[in-house]
Amino acid sequence: MTAALFPAQEIGSLAKPRWQLLGQRGAPLDPGAAEEFRGDEARLHFADDLAGAREALLGPGAPPDRADRARDLGAEFAIRFLEAAGLDRVYDGEARRIEMYEYPIRQMLGFEFQGHVRSFDAKYYLKAAVVDAVGLAAPYHVDEFDFVRAHARAEPKLPITGPYTLADWSYNQYYLARQPGWKGRGARRSAQREFVVDVARRAIRPTLRALVDRGCRVIQIDEPAAGTHPDEAELVVEGFNAATEGLDAEFSMHICYSDYRALLPTLLEAKRCRQWAWEFANRDAPGHDGYAVLRALREYGDDRSVGLGVVDVHRDAVEPPEVVAERIGRAARYLGDPGRLWVNPDCGLRTRSLPVARAKLEALVAGAELARAEFENPRR
Amino acid sequence: MRVLTGLTSPFPRPEPLVQASRDFDRGRVSAERVDALYRSTEEEVDALERRIGLGVRTAGYVRWPDLYRPIAERWDGFAVGPLTRWLETNTFFRQPILLAPPVRVPGAFASGLPAPLRAAPAGARVLLPGPYSLARLLDNRSGETDAAVVHRLGRLLGEEAAALANDGFSEFLLPDPLLVRDPPEGPLAEATVAAYRAVQAGVGAGRATAWTYGGDARPALPLLDRLHPTVVGIDLTETEPDALPAAPRPGPVGFGVLDSRTTLAEEPEEIARIAHDAARRRGATEVLLGPAGPLDLLPWGPAARKAEQLARVPNARSGGPA
């Protein structure tokens, strides 16, 4: 952890600029998108080694690598965007990822996509079934990390979807079929445990090992599904422990929009997890203290650091720095140790426009500064 | 023992409809084009149910955005609220907001039923929202107690059932998962019993089934047995079949036997064996078999395969209920 109180970190994805989306499609930029790109480039000072990518994006003709180069520039943009906001730990805004499920599943063996399932209204997602033992074609996110490490000035922090979430969001066919007899609750539980552990051991862990070998020191394992089935918290933990076994890195676990108390104390058995990165601001409202759940960590004697969600990613209203600072102060009192707090958005800011995301990140950093001043020079 | 098979929830949308409904949201296709696809999909599901030999038809209810929207958008007193997670799934519904005591709008619900069912009500299954789960899952700003809302919803659903029975419908199924996931107690329990009594009165000579799922039914059975003559559906993927107690009186029973959380297709012989044993334990005179939870948690292909396996159960040769 850095020496100063309340360092700031990214937590997930950013919206992609329009010039990146056009470039990814291989399409030429219209004048508005080109102007937007030039503005971003001038403000954020893209790296010199991306001159070729710039040419591919803005130049005449239709170079075959325009999509890849647009992603390079999108990643550079996000890194600079986060650094310019003043974050101490950054990534690339997940500029090369479309979502957090389909891509990792496509890097694994044993899965078959089954078709679209409705999420709500006319929104759908593609869902896969595990039809054979889980395997890994090749470790993933490695090239992505190499790019970030080569371009980031702040410390890189890599997010990766966790084994429990990947299993929970897939149909369990193979492991369930291996269970004898009627596939009731007991059989389903055993099959899901095998599935989670195999995803962790056979796919996530080799990927994490490859990333650690490349110098990745800070890794956030995303488990948004953890809160969906609180009675399966032990599977979340088992998956986390199996995925990180024998690996030396600073691991954190990101969970959001969940009843954290329902996951405790089981979650605390995640052995190599050094930080809980949770969403809080979304549930913090007049008359409802969104940070009070932190008392539970103190009650259980858990002394790990906390990635504190201090800005809501589902509303455009930008939190004033004073609000951010007050939230940090409240959380510090609940934990009993301000030195264990990092600050971050609740979750990925891709839900907001880039100008709103920027304003929220700047408010977050300014709020952390206010809180720091308060703790270092407390008013009497 | 008679075995009646049938679907218990909306069916998944096929890929062409998925694409068209997405494109419609993006302004790329016309409302007429999407409507035509909805209509042809209803006909396709209806034809599938007839072809594979399910005992009742649903025509898929593919237009329904969720279980509660046909009521929340068409009856007075409701507004459509925020996206809310549907139980422990990765799907969502829009939470109904009850702003005032609900009022049924005659004909409004019926107009949203799939066209093939309206054209041929005999052998069709009407899905109605279970009153207890609806009352618990909505945002009640009506000023009435939850128990009063359950009671009133039961009465309105009974009126709806009576109107539909008058149109020739006789088979009504009410998905009500919270009856087993969070069973009602005290005044809520009494209101639930009264609500189902009102539904049953509306159904008349037809059949009403309270379809529970997503939880072990055994703790709730003392209450569920009080819903008689309403049939109760029990989720056998969550309830240990070997541990079911006898029902207080013989009668029909429902069993959820397809697990919509997995693409693994159940074997008809195994379903027949499990359902037969469970029915004998309950002292059932007739068995209604269907998917336990919503089948639209699956894509079209796996759901169709499961439906075909279900249709084979009555003829499965395993000493089962055939």
Contacts between the chains, C-beta under 8 A, distances in Angstrom:
chain1	res1	chain2	res2	distance
A	114	B	263	5.8
A	114	B	298	7.4
A	114	B	299	4.9
A	114	B	301	6.6
A	114	B	302	5.7
A	115	B	12	7.8
A	115	B	15	6.3
A	115	B	18	8.0
A	115	B	299	2.8
A	115	B	300	6.0
A	115	B	301	5.8
A	115	B	302	7.7
A	116	B	13	7.8
A	116	B	15	6.7
A	116	B	18	4.7
A	116	B	299	5.9
A	117	B	12	7.1
A	117	B	91	7.2
A	117	B	296	7.5
A	117	B	297	6.5
A	117	B	298	6.9
A	117	B	299	5.8
A	118	B	12	7.3
A	118	B	13	6.6
A	118	B	18	7.9
A	118	B	91	6.5
A	118	B	296	6.2
A	119	B	90	7.0
A	119	B	91	5.7
A	119	B	92	6.2
A	120	B	65	7.4
A	120	B	66	7.3
A	120	B	83	5.7
A	120	B	91	6.6
A	120	B	92	4.0
A	120	B	93	6.9
A	120	B	94	7.3
A	121	B	65	5.4
A	121	B	94	7.9
A	122	B	21	4.0
A	122	B	22	5.8
A	122	B	24	6.8
A	122	B	25	5.0
A	123	B	22	8.0
A	124	B	18	5.4
A	124	B	22	7.0
A	125	B	90	7.7
A	127	B	299	6.8
A	129	B	262	7.8
A	129	B	263	4.3
A	129	B	302	7.6
A	168	B	90	7.7
A	169	B	90	6.1
A	171	B	261	7.3
A	171	B	262	5.2
A	171	B	263	4.3
A	171	B	264	7.7
A	171	B	298	7.7
A	171	B	302	7.6
A	172	B	261	7.8
A	172	B	262	5.5
A	172	B	264	7.7
A	173	B	262	5.9
A	173	B	263	4.9
A	173	B	264	4.6
A	176	B	262	5.4
A	176	B	264	5.1
A	177	B	264	5.4
A	182	B	236	7.8
A	182	B	241	6.9
A	182	B	270	6.6
A	182	B	274	5.4
A	183	B	237	6.9
A	183	B	259	6.4
A	183	B	262	7.4
A	183	B	264	7.1
A	183	B	266	7.5
A	184	B	236	7.3
A	184	B	237	6.1
A	184	B	238	7.4
A	184	B	240	6.4
A	184	B	241	7.5
A	185	B	216	7.6
A	185	B	237	7.3
A	185	B	238	5.7
A	185	B	240	7.6
A	188	B	237	7.4
A	188	B	259	7.6
A	188	B	261	7.7
A	188	B	262	7.8
A	225	B	90	7.4
A	228	B	85	7.6
A	228	B	88	5.3
A	228	B	89	7.6
A	228	B	90	7.1
A	229	B	88	5.3
